[in-house]
């Protein structure tokens, strides 16, 4: 892999290197006024797109912080579960509330093996993480 510069960066190289290797391999294009202008426009659009995604992630985070997820699980009389509550169980509970988050973005500090209240983290965007409030209840318990 060529490590000459980052994407969108203008770099001076010898003509032979550009014509014989970089351009045919698709690693570079000629820096004309039109391509530089198009690149700047594309960067602005990407910045806008990232800001919109960040805003929607913040809105989703405020919605999730107000929720308490109720997860039903089979449990014994002592309150110990017959298994564990996993990130996929939490993702299903979120989906039931109308929030779709991938289970791989949910992290539990320790496996949930008994009834009670717990917290987990969900990464919504690059720099936005939200705390999930989870309440594990026995299946068939009266609400």
N, C-alpha and C positions, 0 to 999 in steps of 0.2 A: 504494500500500500504506500502511496506517495504521501509524505508528510511535509508538504511545501508551504501550506497555509490552510486557514480555516475556510469553510464554505462562505461565500460572499465576499471574501477578501481579495483585493487586487494585488497581484504579485508579479514582479518583473522577472522574466526568465529569458534565456537565449532563444532565438527564433527556431533553431533546429530542435531543441528539446520540446518546445511547444508544438511545432508542426508534426514532428515524427513520433512523439510519445503521448504528451498530455492530452491534446485535443482528440486524437483517434481513440484513446482509451476512455474518453468521456470524463476525465479528471478535471478538465478546464474548458473554458470558452474564451474567445477573444473579448477583451475589454473595450468595447466601443461605447459611444455615448448612449446608444439605444439600450444595450445590454445592462449598462450601469444604472440607467434610469429605471429599467424594468426590475432590476434587483432591488433598488430602493423601494419601489412600489410594493414588491413582494414582501419585503421586510416589514413595512408599515402594516400590511394586511395580516401578517403573522402576529405582530404585536397586538393588533386589535383583537384577533381571534383568541389569543392567550388571555387577554384582559377579560373578555366575555366569559371564557371558561372559568377564570378565577372568581369572577363575580357570581356565577351560578353555583360554584362550589361553596362560596361564603354563605349564599342564601340557603343552600342545602344544609350546611353546618348549623346554622341557627335553627332550622327546622328540626334537625336530629337532636340537638342539645335539649330541646323541650320534650322529647319523647322518652318514655320508659318502655323498653321492649319486654314483652312477656313471652317467655319460652317455656313450652310444656315439655316435660320429660318424665319418663317412668322412674319412680323412686320407691325405696323401701320405707318402712315405718320410721326409721331413725333419721330420714331426710337425706340419705345417701342415694345417689343416682345409680341406675343399672347401666352404666356407660358414662359418657362425657358429653357435655354440650360443646360443640365445635364451632369454628368460624362459619361453616356452611349452614349450621342451624340458625345462627344469628343473622346471616344473610337472608335466609328464608323468612325469618320474622320481620326483617326490614322490608322485604318485598311485599309482605302482607300489609304493611303500613303504607305502601306506595312509594318506597324508596329503593332504588336498584343500585346496590353496591356489590362489586365482585368480592367473593369470599377471601381472595388472596390479599385484599387490601385491609382486611380486618385482622388485628393482632390481639391475642389474649396473653396476659402476663403468665398465667398458669392455667392448666386445664380445669374446667368447671366440673366438679364431681359431686356437688351436693346442692341442695336447695338454698336459695337466698338471693341477695342482691350483689351484683358484680359490675365492674367497668371494663370496657375494652376500647381500643383505639381503632379508628378507621381513617385511612389516608384518602382524602378526597381529591387532592390536587398536589402539585409539586411541594408546596409549602403550607398546605392547609390540612390539619389533622383534627379530628373531632372525637370527643369522649362519648361512648355509647353507654347508656344506663340499661342494665339487663337485670331482669327479675326472673329467676328460674322457679317455676311452680311444678307441683306434682300433677301428672295427667289426671283429669277427672275431678280436680279440686273445684269447689264452688267459688265463683267469683263474686 
